[in-house]
């Protein structure tokens, strides 16, 4: 798994960690996140009985994937809450033309706690239409981690600006290529 870094290294984040992984296989972008931190401080919504599409998930603890086709301006933002709620947006260019993406299916959302270290594990699959050029993707795995009394911290593989900004295309530092192997 890949280790995400907080935008600012604050003392109160020393007991937190975020790891993430992705695989592009058989037209599915498979995502896994592992969030660990002091359970009395982490703000994590309880799992919902029926996960659904919800706006504004990034205002609390939220695990995210940004992806786009190399050489093309449009990109997608996938938000996944510890509750199992989610959303998927399409943007035409950097922070422009935000719209809910209805042409890509999200499935297999799984949220669980590991008993050994009380880490939160979130997994999901995003079904891509390979006819639209998704054989190779530029990706960024990110997280918003909310802590009681501390607010939100912003985590990413790579921070590319003087402020936390997950939408910057140069931060899409992971290349996922279509593979028939899992």
Secondary structure by P-SEA (a helix, b strand, c coil): cbbbbbcccccccccbbbbbccccccccbbbbbbbbcccccccccccccbbbbbcccccccccbbbbbccccccbbbbbbcccccbbbbbbccccccccccccccccbbbbbbccccbbbbbbbbbbbcccccccccbbbbbbbbbbccccbbbbccccccccccccccccccccccccccc
